[in-house]
């Protein structure tokens, strides 16, 4: 006879973990955590047990669920090392060779498959009634999309996706977009199934007091991310100078005397990005329009960008130097570069510098600000993709001064191209003080403080 289980006692969840457990009953995509010490890994592995035993009670035996980490050392540290003393012997057996935990037959013989995500495509033929991911932000959006396709099981209509994570990592932007900002593509059919439960160390009564003291002593960026669960400032963030309240402004008509520039980063499977930037009389830059689109070829992109440009005149237009290399694609126009495709459609680009680190340093300088000094670059609030992706970028672990290019760096790249080109071209200085005074008298330039409320 199976042992009678008091699951509330067995799970021993905190109040926040219990709330997350209830959320899984009502929603199919539940994210838990957002700060250190909330018990994310514990919650994930015990939720797998909870789900399997629930399905077993409905007569569904031998169900398989997957618990994923970025690599097997992480699985060992976060889960295998804990299971051997957390899970009672009567509940099931840990098969270390196969990286699986099998519940005993009287509890449904369900299987928790512990898997890594170094190459998600190797699970192409796998099926799981529930998918759990530990530290979701360590993964690109494509990994999430793929795992959704593995979330299926015969006889179980509402399969589950659950995850735990902290702010930061290459997936920071898309995770925040789905679970915090609630912004979805028009094709997203399950948008009402995404639910976030935030938990902090202060929600976990099982932590020792000295743990809280150690967290309080962290540097600001780490403390805000790991203690406060702040998704706008986090460890590893490249552009930690970014503040929404400072760098984002309401759109306004660009004065006719300001210079204008276009800057472009090609993409087809991944998004192409184009930014339109104006420079005022004090040399400040204002990103006032954006184009951000995946799935279109160069001809289509060129026509879109030309239409958005209207009859504006630009001091220069700069683009990723890679578009000047032959693509090898042969069409009705023969073999031409992407730059030639754009030129055929009425847009001529100049090649951008390849000096990545110099470009990022110039971005730091432009974004930097203080109470007495406003930044030298601003973004209109309609440039939604630049606003979301630039602050979310993290450093490359192997190149400490460089951006991790696995993140969504397309808008940031366009800014970098412009800044290096401006620097290298030694562009004509902004209007003289006398000219600026005359323009202000004519009403063509507006008061900075009144206009931007900074």
Secondary structure in CASP SS format (residue, H / E / C, confidence):
PFRMAT SS
TARGET T0000
AUTHOR 0000-0000-0000
METHOD secondary structure of the structure
MODEL  1
X C 1.00
X C 1.00
X C 1.00
X C 1.00
X C 1.00
X C 1.00
X H 1.00
X H 1.00
X H 1.00
X H 1.00
X H 1.00
X C 1.00
X C 1.00
X C 1.00
X H 1.00
X H 1.00
X H 1.00
X H 1.00
X H 1.00
X H 1.00
X H 1.00
X H 1.00
X H 1.00
X H 1.00
X H 1.00
X H 1.00
X C 1.00
X C 1.00
X E 1.00
X E 1.00
X E 1.00
X E 1.00
X E 1.00
X C 1.00
X C 1.00
X C 1.00
X C 1.00
X C 1.00
X C 1.00
X H 1.00
X H 1.00
X H 1.00
X H 1.00
X H 1.00
X H 1.00
X H 1.00
X H 1.00
X H 1.00
X H 1.00
X H 1.00
X H 1.00
X H 1.00
X H 1.00
X H 1.00
X H 1.00
X H 1.00
X H 1.00
X C 1.00
X C 1.00
X C 1.00
X C 1.00
X C 1.00
X C 1.00
X E 1.00
X E 1.00
X E 1.00
X E 1.00
X E 1.00
X E 1.00
X C 1.00
X C 1.00
X H 1.00
X H 1.00
X H 1.00
X H 1.00
X H 1.00
X H 1.00
X H 1.00
X H 1.00
X H 1.00
X H 1.00
X H 1.00
X H 1.00
X H 1.00
X H 1.00
X H 1.00
X C 1.00
X C 1.00
X C 1.00
X C 1.00
X C 1.00
X E 1.00
X E 1.00
X E 1.00
X E 1.00
X C 1.00
X C 1.00
X C 1.00
X C 1.00
X E 1.00
X E 1.00
X E 1.00
X E 1.00
X C 1.00
X H 1.00
X H 1.00
X H 1.00
X C 1.00
X C 1.00
X C 1.00
X E 1.00
X E 1.00
X E 1.00
X E 1.00
X E 1.00
X E 1.00
X C 1.00
X C 1.00
X C 1.00
X H 1.00
X H 1.00
X H 1.00
X H 1.00
X C 1.00
X C 1.00
X C 1.00
X C 1.00
X E 1.00
X C 1.00
X E 1.00
X E 1.00
X E 1.00
X E 1.00
X E 1.00
X C 1.00
X H 1.00
X H 1.00
X H 1.00
X C 1.00
X C 1.00
X H 1.00
X H 1.00
X H 1.00
X H 1.00
X H 1.00
X H 1.00
X H 1.00
X H 1.00
X H 1.00
X C 1.00
X E 1.00
X C 1.00
X E 1.00
X C 1.00
X C 1.00
X E 1.00
X C 1.00
X C 1.00
X C 1.00
X E 1.00
X E 1.00
X E 1.00
X E 1.00
X E 1.00
X E 1.00
X C 1.00
X C 1.00
X C 1.00
X C 1.00
X C 1.00
X C 1.00
X H 1.00
X H 1.00
X H 1.00
X H 1.00
X H 1.00
X H 1.00
X H 1.00
X H 1.00
X H 1.00
X C 1.00
X C 1.00
X C 1.00
X C 1.00
X C 1.00
X C 1.00
X C 1.00
X C 1.00
X C 1.00
X C 1.00
X H 1.00
X H 1.00
X H 1.00
X E 1.00
X E 1.00
X E 1.00
X E 1.00
X E 1.00
X C 1.00
X C 1.00
X H 1.00
X H 1.00
X H 1.00
X C 1.00
X C 1.00
X C 1.00
X C 1.00
X C 1.00
X H 1.00
X H 1.00
X H 1.00
X H 1.00
X H 1.00
X H 1.00
X H 1.00
X H 1.00
X C 1.00
X C 1.00
X C 1.00
X H 1.00
X H 1.00
X H 1.00
X H 1.00
X H 1.00
X H 1.00
X H 1.00
X C 1.00
X C 1.00
X C 1.00
X C 1.00
X C 1.00
X C 1.00
X C 1.00
X C 1.00
X C 1.00
X C 1.00
X E 1.00
X C 1.00
X C 1.00
X C 1.00
X C 1.00
X C 1.00
X C 1.00
X H 1.00
X H 1.00
X H 1.00
X H 1.00
X E 1.00
X E 1.00
X C 1.00
X C 1.00
X C 1.00
X C 1.00
X C 1.00
X C 1.00
X C 1.00
X C 1.00
X C 1.00
X E 1.00
X E 1.00
X E 1.00
X E 1.00
X E 1.00
X E 1.00
X E 1.00
X C 1.00
X C 1.00
X C 1.00
X C 1.00
X C 1.00
X C 1.00
X E 1.00
X E 1.00
X E 1.00
X E 1.00
X E 1.00
X E 1.00
X E 1.00
X E 1.00
X C 1.00
X C 1.00
X C 1.00
X C 1.00
X C 1.00
X E 1.00
X E 1.00
X E 1.00
X E 1.00
X E 1.00
X E 1.00
X E 1.00
X E 1.00
X E 1.00
X C 1.00
X C 1.00
X C 1.00
X C 1.00
X H 1.00
X H 1.00
X H 1.00
X H 1.00
X H 1.00
X H 1.00
X H 1.00
X H 1.00
X H 1.00
X H 1.00
X H 1.00
X H 1.00
X C 1.00
X C 1.00
X C 1.00
X C 1.00
X C 1.00
X C 1.00
X E 1.00
X E 1.00
X E 1.00
X E 1.00
X C 1.00
X H 1.00
X H 1.00
X H 1.00
X H 1.00
X C 1.00
X C 1.00
X C 1.00
X C 1.00
X C 1.00
X E 1.00
X E 1.00
X C 1.00
X C 1.00
X E 1.00
X E 1.00
X C 1.00
X C 1.00
X H 1.00
X H 1.00
X H 1.00
X H 1.00
X H 1.00
X H 1.00
X H 1.00
X C 1.00
X C 1.00
X C 1.00
X C 1.00
X C 1.00
X E 1.00
X E 1.00
X C 1.00
X C 1.00
X C 1.00
X C 1.00
X H 1.00
X H 1.00
X H 1.00
X H 1.00
X H 1.00
X H 1.00
X H 1.00
X H 1.00
X H 1.00
X H 1.00
X H 1.00
X H 1.00
X C 1.00
X C 1.00
X C 1.00
X C 1.00
X C 1.00
X C 1.00
X C 1.00
X C 1.00
X C 1.00
X E 1.00
X E 1.00
X E 1.00
X E 1.00
X C 1.00
X C 1.00
X C 1.00
X H 1.00
X H 1.00
X H 1.00
X H 1.00
X H 1.00
X H 1.00
X H 1.00
X C 1.00
X C 1.00
X C 1.00
X E 1.00
X E 1.00
X E 1.00
X C 1.00
X C 1.00
X E 1.00
X E 1.00
X E 1.00
X E 1.00
X E 1.00
X C 1.00
X C 1.00
X C 1.00
X C 1.00
X C 1.00
X C 1.00
X H 1.00
X H 1.00
X H 1.00
X H 1.00
X H 1.00
X H 1.00
X H 1.00
X H 1.00
X H 1.00
X H 1.00
X H 1.00
X H 1.00
X H 1.00
X H 1.00
X H 1.00
X H 1.00
X C 1.00
X C 1.00
X C 1.00
X C 1.00
X C 1.00
X C 1.00
X C 1.00
X H 1.00
X H 1.00
X H 1.00
X H 1.00
X H 1.00
X H 1.00
X H 1.00
X H 1.00
X H 1.00
X C 1.00
X C 1.00
X C 1.00
X C 1.00
X C 1.00
X C 1.00
X H 1.00
X H 1.00
X H 1.00
X H 1.00
X H 1.00
X C 1.00
X C 1.00
END
